[in-house]
Amino acid sequence: MISISENHVNEYAQRLREAGITSGRARATVGQCAPLGTFRIKDGDDVDVMLTCVPEQDLDAEGQRNAWRDTLDTTQYDYPDRAAWVLSVITELTHGTKSLPICDIGCGAGRDLHCLAGAGYTNLHGIDIAPQCIEMLRSPILGYCGPAEDYPWETSQFHVVMAIASLEHIPREQLPSLITRVCDSCLYLLVVWDPFTQSALHNQPNLIKLIGNPDEIYHGIPYPQQYCGALWRTDTR
C-alpha cells in the first residue's frame, strides 16, 4: 500500500515510476478522513486513484496502526521544514556529536533519519511496522521491522529516542510498558503529535502520568498543520 497526499498525487507518480511501482493499493489522509483504495499510474504523469473514505475518528489506535502496516511511505521527502526542525533539536541535544545513537519510532521511509544522515549523523536506528518502508532506509540507518513493543530495548542504548506522530498509533493498554522500556533505553525522549487526533488526545496526558512533566514543550512544529511536542530527560524523572 502507498501513502498519497491529496495535493501531491502527480508528484508521487514519478517517484513510484522510478521505483518500478505501477499499481497497487493506496492510502491517503485528507482532512479528518483516511481514505483507502487502489491506484494505477497512467502512461503520462497522472495517477488514477480510486479511494473510499474511512473517518479517522472511527479507528482506534490499533485500527490506525493496522492501516499503516502495509503502507509504503512515499512522503519521505515531504515536510523539509519539519525535518529541519528535528535536525535543530537533535543538534542541540547531542551538542553536535554525530556518533551518538539516535532511534526513531515509526520512522516510515526515514524522512527525518535521512535528514540526520545527510547532516553527518552516523549512528541511526529506525523502527517501523511496514517492511516496504524499512527497505527504503539507506546507510548508515539500521532498520527494525516490527512493532515498537517488540523491539529489543536495552538500558542506556540510545542518546535520543524520537517518536514523531507515532505514539498515537500504539494501543493505549500497551503504552505504559513501552514507555517504561523506552525511557530506560535513552537519555532524551522527544515526542511530537497532532493535537487534533482523538488517539493523541488520549495518549499525551498518559505520557505525563507515566513520565512526569516534560522538560520542554514545543508548539507550532511545521507539518501539513502545526503539531505539538515535548521533550523529557529521562534520568531526572
Secondary structure per residue as TSV (DSSP state, phi and psi in degrees):
chain	resnum	aa	ss	phi	psi
A	1	M	-	360.0	142.6
A	2	I	E	-111.4	158.9
A	3	S	E	-105.4	122.9
A	4	I	E	-124.5	128.0
A	5	S	E	-83.2	137.1
A	6	E	G	-56.1	-34.3
A	7	N	G	-90.0	-3.2
A	8	H	G	-131.0	25.4
A	9	V	H	-58.4	-48.5
A	10	N	H	-67.5	-32.3
A	11	E	H	-64.0	-34.7
A	12	Y	H	-73.0	-22.7
A	13	A	H	-57.6	-44.7
A	14	Q	H	-66.0	-40.8
A	15	R	H	-62.4	-43.7
A	16	L	H	-66.9	-40.9
A	17	R	H	-63.0	-41.6
A	18	E	H	-64.0	-30.0
A	19	A	T	-85.3	-0.2
A	20	G	T	78.8	18.6
A	21	I	-	-102.5	122.7
A	22	T	-	-119.1	-15.0
A	23	S	E	-161.6	164.0
A	24	G	E	159.5	-162.3
A	25	R	E	-91.2	152.3
A	26	A	E	-129.5	148.6
A	27	R	E	-132.7	137.8
A	28	A	E	-138.7	153.0
A	29	T	E	-113.2	118.8
A	30	V	B	-130.7	110.0
A	31	G	T	61.2	-126.1
A	32	Q	T	-96.7	16.3
A	33	C	B	-115.3	153.2
A	34	A	-	-121.9	80.3
A	35	P	-	-66.0	143.9
A	36	L	E	-126.2	145.1
A	37	G	E	178.5	-149.4
A	38	T	E	-124.7	160.3
A	39	F	E	-139.9	158.8
A	40	R	E	-148.7	128.8
A	41	I	E	-81.7	126.8
A	42	K	-	-81.7	178.6
A	43	D	S	-65.9	-29.1
A	44	G	S	-87.2	-142.7
A	45	D	S	-97.1	2.7
A	46	D	-	-93.2	153.2
A	47	V	E	-112.9	127.2
A	48	D	E	-90.1	110.0
A	49	V	E	-115.9	128.1
A	50	M	E	-115.4	117.8
A	51	L	E	-125.0	146.8
A	52	T	E	-118.9	125.7
A	53	C	-	-78.2	134.3
A	54	V	-	-122.7	110.9
A	55	P	B	-56.9	128.9
A	56	E	G	-61.3	-33.1
A	57	Q	G	-68.3	-14.1
A	58	D	G	-85.6	-4.7
A	59	L	S	-105.2	127.7
A	60	D	-	-77.7	-179.7
A	61	A	H	-59.6	-40.5
A	62	E	H	-66.5	-38.7
A	63	G	H	-65.2	-40.7
A	64	Q	H	-64.0	-41.1
A	65	R	H	-67.5	-38.9
A	66	N	H	-62.8	-34.9
A	67	A	H	-65.7	-28.6
A	68	W	H	-87.1	-15.1
A	69	R	H	-56.7	-39.4
A	70	D	T	-103.4	20.9
A	71	T	-	-84.7	133.2
A	72	L	B	-95.2	112.1
A	73	D	-	-80.5	94.1
A	74	T	T	-83.1	2.7
A	75	T	T	-93.2	23.0
A	76	Q	T	-63.1	-24.4
A	77	Y	T	-102.7	5.9
A	78	D	-	-80.7	167.6
A	79	Y	-	57.9	53.4
A	80	P	H	-60.6	-29.3
A	81	D	H	-65.9	-37.9
A	82	R	H	-68.4	-42.9
A	83	A	H	-60.5	-38.6
A	84	A	H	-65.5	-36.8
A	85	W	H	-64.6	-45.9
A	86	V	H	-58.4	-44.8
A	87	L	H	-60.3	-41.3
A	88	S	H	-64.0	-40.6
A	89	V	H	-68.0	-45.5
A	90	I	H	-63.6	-39.5
A	91	T	H	-60.1	-40.6
A	92	E	H	-66.8	-42.5
A	93	L	H	-71.4	-29.0
A	94	T	H	-97.5	-4.1
A	95	H	T	53.2	32.8
A	96	G	T	78.1	5.4
A	97	T	-	-80.4	106.4
A	98	K	T	-89.1	2.4
A	99	S	T	-95.8	-4.0
A	100	L	S	-69.3	141.0
A	101	P	-	-75.7	133.6
A	102	I	E	-130.5	135.9
A	103	C	E	-124.1	141.6
A	104	D	E	-120.6	112.9
A	105	I	E	-81.5	125.1
A	106	G	T	72.3	50.3
A	107	C	-	-74.9	-13.7
A	108	G	T	60.2	-139.5
A	109	A	T	-84.1	8.6
A	110	G	T	92.0	30.5
A	111	R	H	-59.1	-40.1
A	112	D	H	-82.1	-38.6
A	113	L	H	-65.1	-38.8
A	114	H	H	-65.9	-33.4
A	115	C	H	-64.4	-43.2
A	116	L	H	-64.9	-41.3
A	117	A	H	-62.3	-40.0
A	118	G	H	-64.4	-24.6
A	119	A	T	-88.1	0.6
A	120	G	T	105.9	1.4
A	121	Y	-	-72.7	137.5
A	122	T	-	-118.9	-10.3
A	123	N	-	-119.8	74.3
A	124	L	E	-117.4	139.2
A	125	H	E	-135.0	134.7
A	126	G	E	-124.6	139.0
A	127	I	E	-120.6	128.5
A	128	D	E	-156.3	150.7
A	129	I	S	-86.1	-10.0
A	130	A	-	-95.2	113.1
A	131	P	H	-61.4	-32.3
A	132	Q	H	-63.9	-34.0
A	133	C	H	-70.7	-43.9
A	134	I	H	-60.9	-36.1
A	135	E	H	-65.7	-21.0
A	136	M	T	-88.1	-5.9
A	137	L	-	-71.6	135.1
A	138	R	-	-108.2	155.3
A	139	S	T	-55.6	138.6
A	140	P	T	-95.2	17.8
A	141	I	E	-76.1	131.4
A	142	L	E	-101.5	125.7
A	143	G	E	-105.0	146.9
A	144	Y	E	-125.6	122.3
A	145	C	E	-97.7	114.0
A	146	G	S	154.4	172.3
A	147	P	-	-64.9	147.7
A	148	A	G	-60.6	-28.5
A	149	E	G	-65.2	-24.3
A	150	D	G	-94.9	-3.3
A	151	Y	S	-68.0	142.3
A	152	P	-	-78.5	72.5
A	153	W	-	-63.9	138.8
A	154	E	-	-128.0	154.2
A	155	T	T	-62.8	134.6
A	156	S	T	53.6	40.6
A	157	Q	-	-81.2	-35.2
A	158	F	E	-128.8	153.4
A	159	H	E	-79.4	-44.7
A	160	V	E	-132.9	135.5
A	161	V	E	-113.9	127.1
A	162	M	E	-105.6	142.8
A	163	A	E	-134.5	91.8
A	164	I	E	-96.4	103.4
A	165	A	S	54.7	43.4
A	166	S	-	-128.5	-31.0
A	167	L	G	-65.6	-22.7
A	168	E	G	-67.6	-11.8
A	169	H	G	-95.2	1.6
A	170	I	S	-88.1	127.1
A	171	P	-	-54.4	136.1
A	172	R	G	-57.6	-35.9
A	173	E	G	-70.1	-17.9
A	174	Q	G	-98.3	-9.3
A	175	L	H	-65.8	-45.0
A	176	P	H	-57.4	-46.4
A	177	S	H	-63.8	-42.0
A	178	L	H	-63.4	-46.3
A	179	I	H	-62.6	-39.2
A	180	T	H	-60.2	-45.4
A	181	R	H	-68.4	-40.1
A	182	V	H	-65.0	-45.2
A	183	C	H	-64.2	-34.1
A	184	D	H	-68.5	-22.3
A	185	S	H	-90.1	-11.1
A	186	C	E	-140.6	163.9
A	187	L	E	-88.1	-36.9
A	188	Y	E	-127.1	139.7
A	189	L	E	-118.5	119.8
A	190	L	E	-110.7	119.9
A	191	V	E	-122.7	132.6
A	192	V	E	-125.4	140.2
A	193	W	E	-145.9	157.8
A	194	D	-	-82.4	113.6
A	195	P	T	-69.6	-6.2
A	196	F	T	-103.0	-3.2
A	197	T	S	-87.7	144.5
A	198	Q	H	-61.6	-42.7
A	199	S	H	-64.4	-35.7
A	200	A	H	-67.1	-38.6
A	201	L	H	-61.9	-32.3
A	202	H	H	-76.9	-42.9
A	203	N	H	-80.4	-37.1
A	204	Q	H	-64.3	-42.7
A	205	P	H	-60.6	-31.8
A	206	N	H	-64.3	-34.7
A	207	L	H	-62.4	-41.5
A	208	I	H	-65.7	-38.9
A	209	K	H	-64.3	-37.9
A	210	L	H	-79.1	-38.0
A	211	I	H	-108.5	-31.5
A	212	G	-	108.5	179.7
A	213	N	S	-65.4	137.9
A	214	P	-	-68.8	156.8
A	215	D	S	-77.3	-24.5
A	216	E	E	-151.5	143.7
A	217	I	E	-116.3	138.6
A	218	Y	E	-118.6	140.1
A	219	H	E	-129.3	153.8
A	220	G	E	69.6	30.7
A	221	I	E	-66.5	128.1
A	222	P	-	-66.4	132.1
A	223	Y	S	-160.0	-168.5
A	224	P	S	-56.7	-37.8
A	225	Q	S	-126.2	173.2
A	226	Q	-	-80.8	126.9
A	227	Y	E	-101.4	170.0
A	228	C	E	-114.8	163.6
A	229	G	E	-157.6	169.7
A	230	A	E	-151.3	152.6
A	231	L	E	-127.4	130.8
A	232	W	E	-118.1	134.7
A	233	R	E	-92.7	112.8
A	234	T	G	-76.2	-20.2
A	235	D	G	-80.6	-1.0
A	236	T	G	-111.7	4.1
A	237	R	-	-79.0	360.0
